[in-house]
Amino acid sequence: MDNNNITVLVVDDHQLFIDGLKAILKYVDGISVIGEALSGMDALKFLENKQPQVIITDISMPGMKGDELSRKVIELYPHIFILALSMHNDIAIIDKMIAAGVKGYILKNTGREELTEAIKTVSKGENFYSTEVKEEMLKKYVSKSTVFIQNENRTFNGVAYLTRREKELIAFLMEGLTNSEIAIRMKLSVNTVKSHRKNIYSKTNVNNTISLLDYIKSNQIKL
C-alpha cells in the first residue's frame, strides 16, 4: 500500500452501500479503504487496532447514531477526521453532525468526483459540504438574519420588539419621570430621549404615554 494514500474506514448499516462505496473508491488514486463497519460499536472496535485518516459514516444507524460515534471518535482519536455521508438534507441533522465535530457532510446521491474531493479535503482537516448542504446552511443563515432584522425594527409574534435601551426608558416613564429627568438618568440628551419615545410610539402604534403603558401591560412585556 502506498504510504501517501489516504486511508478510509466506511461505517454504514447497509452492506450493499458499503460494497458500492468500496467499488467506487477502488480505482481512485490516493485513497484506500482499509476497513468497514456495520455499526458504531463495530467501528470503535476496529479503531482499537487500526486508525484511518478519514471515517466516512452514515447518520441514521441502529444503536449508536452517527453523531454519537463522531463524538466518541474525536474524543478518543482526535487525529481522525470524519465525513458524514447521508441521505438526509435536513438542517437540523446537518447542525447536529457539525456540532458533533464532523469535518464534512455530503449526500448519498453524490458522484465519485465530489466524494473524492470531499475525502481529500477532509483528510487535511478542512471542511467540505456538498452544494445542497451548503444551500440549506445558507437558507438558515438568511432566515435568521431576516428574523433578526424584522425583530429589531418591528415585531415578534405580533408584539412590538423593544430594545433593552427602549425598555429602560419605558421603565422610567412608568415612574412618572419627565424627558429631562430621563435624560439625566440615561445620560442622554433630551432630544435623544424624545427621539427614542417617538420610535417606541411608532413600534407600538400608540401616540401617548398612557396608551403605551397600557400596551406594555396588556402584552405582558417584561421591562
N, C-alpha and C positions, 0 to 999 in steps of 0.2 A: 504493500500500500504506500502511495506517495505521502511523504510526511507533510507536504504542503496542502494536502486535501483537507477540506472542511468536513469534520466528522459529525454525523447526524443520528439522533435517536428519534424514531417515529412512534407516537403514542396515540392510539385510536381504538375504540372498542369494536371496530369492524375490520376483520382480517382482509376482506376484499379491498377495502380502501387502502390499507397498509400496502398490500401487494401492488396495487396500482401506482401508489406513490413511489415505491421502490423501483418499479419498472420505468417510471419517468426519469428518475434520478440516476439510474444505472448508467446511462450514456451521457451524463453531464460531467464534463471535465472539472476537476477540482472539488467535487462533492462526493462523499462516500457515506452510505447508510451503514452504520456499524451495529445497529440493534433496533428491535421493535418491542412494543409492549401493548397489551390489550386493555390495560387499566393503569390508573395512577399508582397503585401499590406495586404492580409489576415493574413499572418504570423506576420506582425508588429502589427496588431490589436489584435491578440491572445496574443502577448507578453505584451501588456498593462496590462493584468490581471494575467498572469501566465508565469513564465520563466522556461524553461527546462535547464538541464545542457548541452545538446547537441542538435544542429539543424542539421538534415540531409536534404540537399537541392539539388534540381536539378539545372541545369545551364541555359538551354535554355527554358525559360518560357515567355509567352506573358507579355508585360508591363515591370515590374521590373525583370531584369535578376538576375541570382544567385550571380554574383559578386557585383552588386549594393545592393542587400539585405544583403550580408555579411558585406559590409562596414557600412551600417546603423545599423545593429545589434551590431557590435563590438563597434561602436560609442556610442550607447545608453545602451548596456548591455555587457560591456567588460568581465563579468564573464561567459558568454555563449560561448561555443566552437562550431565551425562549421565544419561539414564533408560534402564535396561535393560528390555527387553521380551522375555520368553522363555516358552517352553512348559515349562521346567524349574522345578519347585518343590522342588529338592534343596538342602539346607542347605549342602552343600559348594560348590555352584556359586554360591549366594547369597553365601556368605562370600568367595569368590574375586572376585566383582564388587564387593562392598563394599570389599574390600582394594584393588581397582584404583582406587577413588575415585568410583564412581558415586553419585549423589545419590538415586536411586530405583530400585526394582525391582518391576515388575508383570508379571502373566502374560498370555499371549496370548488367554485366554478373557475378558479384561476387556471391559467395556462402554464406551460413549462417555463416560458421566458420570465414571467412575473415571479413564479415560485423560485427559480434560480436566483433572480435578483434579490428577492426577499431574504433567502438564506445567506447569500454573500454579504448583504448589508448588515443583517442582524449579527453575523459572526464577528463583525468589527465592533460590536457594541453600539451600533447606530440603530435608529428607529426606521421601520418600514411599514407603511399601511397601504393596502390596495386602494385604488381610486374610489370605489364605492364606500369604503370605510372612511376615507378622508372626507367624502361628501357628507356622510352622516355626522361626523365630528364638526364640520363647518356649519351644518344646519343648527346644531345645538348651540354653537358659539353665537351665531347670528340671532337665534331665538332669544338667548339670554341677554344679549346686548339690546335687542328691541324692547324686551320687558323692562330692562333697567331704565332705558330712555323714557318709556311710557310712564313708569312709576315716578321717575324723577320729576317729570313735568306735569303729570295729571292724576291718574287714578290707579288703584289696585283693587280688583274685585268690586268696582263701583264706588269705592270710598276714596276720597282725596288722599294722595300721598303727600305727607308733610315731612320736611327735613327736620333733623334734630334741632337746628337753629330756629326754625319756624315754630316748633313745639315749645321751645324755651320762651319765645316771645308771647305765645298764646297763654302760657302759664302766668306770665306777668300781667297780661290783660285780665285774667281771672282774678288777680289780686287787686284789680282796680287801678293799676298804675297808668299814668299818662305817658304820652310818647317821649317826653323829656326825661321822665323818671326811668323808663325802659332803656333809653339811650345810655343813661349813666350806668345802669346795671349791666348792660350787654357790651358796654364800651364801644358804642357805635354813634354815628351822627344821628340827629333827629330825622334828617331826610332819608337816611338808610332805613330807619325804623318804619317810617311812613311807606317806603317802597316795599318792605317786607310785608306790611299789613295789606297793602294793595294786592300783592301776589297771593297772599293767603285767601283774601276775599274772592279773588278770581278762581282759585283752585276749588274752593268750597261752594262757589256760586251764591255768596251772600253779599250784603252791602253794608252791614254794620256789626258792631261787636256783640250785641245781644244775640243776633241771628247766628253769628259764628260760634258762640259758646253753646248755643242750643244744638248746633250741628255736631260739635265735639261730643256732647253728652249723648245725643241720640244715636250716634255711630260708635259709641264706646271707644273713642280714640284715646289711647294712653299717652299722657304727656310726660 
